[in-house]
Amino acid sequence: MQTHQYDVVIVGAGGAGMRAALEASKDARTAVISKLYPTRSHTGAAQGGMAAALANVEEDNWEWHTFDTVKGGDYLVDQDAAEILAKEAIDAVLDLEKMGLPFNRTPEGRIDQRRFGGHTREHGEAAVRRACYAADRTGHMILQTLYQNCVKQNVEFYNEFYVLDLLTDHDLTTEELPDDVEVNATGVVAYDLATGEIHVFQAKAIIFATGGAGKIFKTTSNAHTLTGDGMALAYRRGLPLEDMEFFQFHPTGLAGLGILLSEAARGEGGILRNSDGERFMERYAPTIKDLAPRDIVARSMANEVREGRGAGPNKDYVLLDLTHLEPAHIDAKLPDITEFARTYLGVEPYTEPVPVFPTAHYAMGGVPTNVQGEVLRDSHNVVKGLYAAGEVACVSVHGSNRLGTNSLLDINVFGKRSGRAAAAYAKTVEAHLPLPADPAAAVIAELEDMRSRPDGERVADLRKTLQETMDANAQVFRTGESLNAAIEVIKDLQRRYRTVSVQDKGTLFNTDLLEAIELGFLLDIAEVTVLAAINRKESRGGHYREDYPKRDDVNYMKHTMAYRRPPVASDVADGHIEGYFDHVENLDGYKVVLGSKPVIQTRYEPKERKY
Amino acid sequence: MTAVAEAPAAVGAVKSFTVTIKIRRFNPEVSPDPTWQEFQVEAHATDRVLDALHKIKWEQDGSLTFRRSCAHGVCGSDAMRINGRNRLACKTLLKDVNPDKPITVEPIKALPVLKDLVVDMEPFFASYREIMPFLITSGNEPTRERLQSAEERARFDDTTKCILCAACTSSCPVFWTDGQYFGPAAIVNAHRFIFDSRDEGGQQRLDILNDKEGVWRCRTTFNCTEACPRGIQVTKAIAEVKQAMIRRAF
């Protein structure tokens, strides 16, 4: 076992982690721990663009962007945070350009911008060109540019290290601590995949930038490695997870595969059609049609299929039609996604429409933070020295549905903020706080137990059951019945997880072992996602309950906060509201207690959401 | 147009076939020598080599070790030698590599093999870091963005596509015999900055690549261009760097 000391430790080397590292490493001794080589992170798979009201190609301003973000999130967005996001977007894009990002250009040589779903002028009048982009590989360019600048700045990386525990100076798993108790994060425990060695990192400040958890679903645009590690580690250590019921299904995944085809395809003029060739989005969103926000488009597509107007032999997808666009335009603006259609489905987008169906894409919820990136341990107290940014976090700038291009923005704005805040905080801390006695004991025990079990069920079989259950019961359409069916399966899987076994008993590059650990994270994230969805008896943004199809602002205009507690703990969590935010689920050996957190409203009164 | 084309054959088709995957295995904890092992896998028309590797790992032998992440050709984790050619396992459909015969899968060459299909990427990234892969400018930063015409932007577009998978470098016969050679990927990334109108570090990079292990080692065999899963014209990029070195103009 090795022990390291840093001022700031960043967990995750995607966009948020590396943007934070560029800030933190200027002022503080910083290390980045990542389970992948940084350039493998899933930020690189983002395609369409990054929103900022630069007004390079038409009139635009950050206030319109704020409004669109709030409305797009079906008013569950914290409006102070959305305003920061939209205001700081402009510098975030300019920062990247100055770092070298090769944006597409206007004829005048400025950063070009294009249309994207839900981004409008004059509060919804018409689509506005706000997305700054680099062909359809904007995320790739962001990831490369940030990594390049990390190389320039000599940022220290621990690659292929899996963080498996978060260390704090108080046990948060039992009960809520009083407001006057200061809770501090003190370090993380990591596993070096190459050697199997355990490393303990002691830090004054820790930033979680571990990304999403799309692999709880079968059909997903997410990488195999997006297993919700950071969210699950926080949850297991007694920290709440916020708004986990809100998961975004991206409308245009390649049918049957889930591989993402950017919304930029529609921003550049692509049209969704059903089996009759009808442009069905005209019925669902008469003003901005195919450029409605993702939750609305995904639901409309699923509805077309459900009502028998799906295309293909099984009538189970719709068609993305680009055939009216000039091939040269497609090649210039959408080269990668058209290549995906050719490679994976053998479809030529110049002449054939592309089969598409919604694919699990993005967790709006996550580890709750304030606008400095500080992690909350309940609705109002922070954990000192602990930060989160990017998809793992819930600020909440996305509310119940994120607008396209706001995630590449989120990682840059809140990555930078948390990096700065963490370094500044570390400077105020004189000495590292002591670590718990034997800090790696829990991780070592978990790994040894998993490695030494007698032959049991396979990890892959449980994971498949989980993913199929989530696709069947917690996707675009949900009901109390489907969600209750899902939680019963998840409970069963949690029990069976205790006896799964791995075949690889070695110490070097044991990915078999780590897949088993990752399955544990997935089960925890699925559990909390489904329980939050059961509790929220309304439909809002990405969470659509067929048994409660209306938005209910009177009773549910609150963020969900989910806590894992021991069986003996109180059934009343912070933000408990009788009849609405009061769900308690007893599981084997623990329970999950739901509470709430107020939504911050500043400028915009909730209105009915029409496009 | 409102006419709807016929559903593409691959979608919804359930036809399956059995394929033999022959994998070069190596686990230093078990034996110092690599061995070949064959697996039979049930596959579908849209399945990729990565799907077959996953089926083996998840259903037959959990110890089979390889890197992967995004599974659609953008993260660069799973470059490997498939039927003797460097490709990404997630971008290679089984039906396209003649599944009637055993499909061979080996680690990419000339980087130390750590376990099964996993190689040590550090020498590769070290070369990348050496060519200063970042924008170099002088003076104050502009208030807004630096201006760049669409034509100037197009000049280096091809080399911005690189995902650092090492398929090109590990396909290069010069790199096979001389691990000191920078290799195509590092030169591609130098090209990306040398031909960026905003960059002022071109001379420094050219000096680095003028080294005896630099661009002059390239023998234009085009292996790298053939291997690139992103379709980058790698050999052309290297030639452009050579020309820039002679003319000191870019």
Interface residues (C-beta under 8 A of the other chain):
Chain A: L36 Y37 T39 R40 S41 H42 G44 A45 V93 L94 E97 K98 M99 G100 P102 F103 N104 R105 T106 P107 E108 G109 R110 I111 A134 A135 R137 H140 M141 Q144 Q148 N149 V151 K152 A194 A223 H224 T225 A255 G256 L257 I259 L260 R273 S275 D276 G277 E278 A311 G312 P313 N314 D316 Y317 L319 D321 T323 H324 D336 F340 T343 Y344 L345 G346 V347 T351 E352 P353 P355 R458 V459 A460 V502 Q503 D504 G506 T507 L508 F509 N510 T511 D512
Chain B: M1 T2 A3 V4 A5 A7 P8 A9 A10 V11 G12 N27 P28 E29 V30 T46 R48 K57 W58 E59 D61 G62 S63 T65 F66 R67 R68 S69 C70 A71 H72 G73 V74 C75 G76 S77 K91 L93 L114 K115 D116 V118 M121 F125 Y128 R129 M132 P133 F134 L135 E141 P142 R144 E145 R146 L147 Q148 S149 A150 E152 R153 F156 D157 T160 K161 C162 I163 L164 F193 D196 R198 D199
